[in-house]
Amino acid sequence: MLLQKYEKQMNTLRKVQQFIEQNQLFDFEDRILAGVSGGADSVVMLHILLKLGYKCIVAHCNFHLRGKESNRDEMFVKNLAEEYNLIFKKINFDTIGFAKSNKISIEMAARELRYSWFRKIAAETNCKAIAVAHQSDDSIETMLLNLIRGTGLKGLTGIDAKNGNIVRPLLSINREEVEKYAQKFDLKYVTDSTNAENNYNRNKIRNIILPQMASLNPSVNQSLEGNIKRLKGAWKIYSDKIEEIKKEVVQTKNGQLYIEIEKLKKQPHFHTVLYELLYPYQFNAEVIHSIALSLDKQPGLRFYSDSHRLLKDRDFLIIDKNEEESPFEYIIEKTDSRISFPINLTISIFEKEEHFTPSKIKTKIHIDADEVTFPLFLRKWKKGDSFFPFGMTNSKKLSDFFIDEKFTRNQKEETWLIISESKILWVVGHRLDNRFRVKKETKNILEITLI
């Protein structure tokens, strides 16, 4: 019986190794950034990768969505990395703030924040691949979610094994296999208490819809897995044809996309072609339908997605990025001594010495630590921002400051702010806010350096 049990786990290792090789996820000599939440899937993924001999760095995101549980998870993953003697990277996110400012769901906010940071850390640590722990049941849930929300053919193919340098080595096994593997190797992991709640659509599918489907077909998961495999094949044939059409009807000029209207209209099922051309730019089905109806109307009509805008010209549909972006916010805790995302900063607090002289270098500031309220926030500037430039007693709009300092458009877009409560503390690398300057009576100094 013990031999049988051991053999099953060896089968799991073999399945994952074969999946890695068949899908060319990474090479044996590559360094892997493993995204580890602390849950069963990611703990098992890390164990399997190490068991197979891969070199890993552990990365953990604290989204601050579950109070003490979030901090518990962070400490668990930190200790796990130490136990395996692996490099540990972590980050704190103001996920709710990011979701609100970008008008997206908390799930989407967490996803965007996670992958953006993973890519940055992978580049910094020379990791060739970023491994995340989705398994085959997650792929089924994704397919059903997309089906319910409305999707093209691509949305019915579940989760990709590889997307750029994001790889998913556990897609060859299911949740039950993950749990059995963890049990066999006595792997400890944390449990997200919200998984049992049905506030999120994915949880409703997992906890309510799939069990009901299983009452009609006990092998529903295997059936859906089979459908996903066949749909992946169909998508490959379909997407190859879309690429052929794209070469005929689409041009790129100065970073803008031009879709030639007459050539588009000559395509069979051109509404479907238009959907596939515009969906990657976050135009939804309703807006794409309106664009299709506008093709024979007067030029000058404009349509918008969350990230792009489309102008209906006389002969072309012209797509480019929306100019205005919502501000991203990153948390700086009092305990942080260094952050590496989205920019590199060092932070320290010390007592002010008698003859202390504040820094005059633009990339380093010294401020009155007792005037600051933690956590601090790091974000891009937005319209309406104002501050008290160092040496001034009056408020100034940041847009006016940019004009006075002769900022180029690119410099403005690349400017970051550090915020204490709602006040701008530092226009990073440019100007300190006068309200936080070091004064005679200052006792403690906060030093922040842009590296």
Steps between C-alpha positions, in 0.01 A plus 500: 500500500784740592679414176180570305461837672864591429459396136204737463711794612780397263233500227411857599864605471529328161178663375622846596846441348346373174264799491795740548690334214204463261401865539862626511428696818868536593834319479665307781778757545256795519436685825128508588310770691234304692191699599407356840186611684535239775197298386512131410544552124801733523666306784469177299624674184812624678565156653462328161731745322766454768450123498556502123823692552403848379657814650231724652457843656186550712277805440201591717238776465321636807178651365378611846150367429454261794637684803712279726472209256691698235789561740485138619537383138799729445680365808419141402651542152803684641563211741445246222761672282743501793433130562593424138790750514352702210509872422172661616342807337182664625289806433204680664212630289211737569277280286169662595637848426636383165167338409305816588731739316501279190127415524565126477411203719721403793575170322618684189701749709682219682574329170643814337711589804629145542615443143649846457716450809589140413636615162709771663649266761565231238698750293697618805589147612566359152214250522406362158149397604234597754322190631147541638300217653182468294390139465247342263196574721592871485500476121150349503375777729651764271331349195160502676553856626573618146203309361265666750645851448502469122815430305654413168637158419829577678320543834375140479853357486555543875840606633808489276797292610728783387439868445826682433719411796201411723481120525260260673668164561211354706237513222564130441358408844177581684412623849455149639847400378647813659342417836614137489854609414504744794375226730760248379793736563342648816511849350359777720306782334260779593130508417328810367179528705332694215515190276193369683311827445301566187563874461717444193373353172781244487404371845134470390608289205726283718265461796154508339489462120755220447352278777155544338645407160664196661155383615408474128835356394739370771785523245425862413854620571653242268242589232576871529876432493448309174297787356774748594763289317287482184418871516872582528551318169205680341634833628840434337338446158270801550770739627733412211225611260440821699873579473479459120208745486679739736790528254251601229297760689723642778790748480710650779615864481668698780378258766139521377300215347317567171226260388401558137119511499431385141737202523346406835145509360599262218591228749242222557354540851681833539322565833686200643828620347447846652435342841832313487688813386357725773456268799874506589462878551229445766204603282203294620247322278240777532743775394638285216144449374448880500828546310387246238174692454696825456707383202262659246438814707670839495865527612592647839324254731705396805480187713682419822621200698672512839841520332447618142295729279382446144434772242276416206670687214384514137702197388644357821422404857791653694592358842741645754547508877293717731722786615377510858592216732362444847762519774650180632569494873766301681528479878821594685489363855696650790694173524614510136868584456501453124252460216576392147162546332386709321820700564805436717497683834679464832330619821644559847406687819757634747536760774606846388851594604584849627667632184298298250475645147216379273592362159512737205519214250178459296505123535516506881270672748508553875168581662349533845405139579247609765301694239450185294214250534569141392431315285621726221372457145693510175308591185511690171369856490144581397308812397421726795807398704661790686775542760712760680836498316800518734568862596144615422213567740229488234346203324583436136331274246730222390412574137630858548813368671565282196467801269733713715759222513464443123406132531457313175185292455704186556647638824149578628380148421801350680467715815415324828364653820532388861183577696449533876127476569369726220804729484779479243819446697745482209488543124754219475836614369384861461358690798415447866177639645576794730261375771726202570834683505749451784461780758694611808265310729507181288603200709488209255601486135345293224747448216378378160742443215419435135754249371 
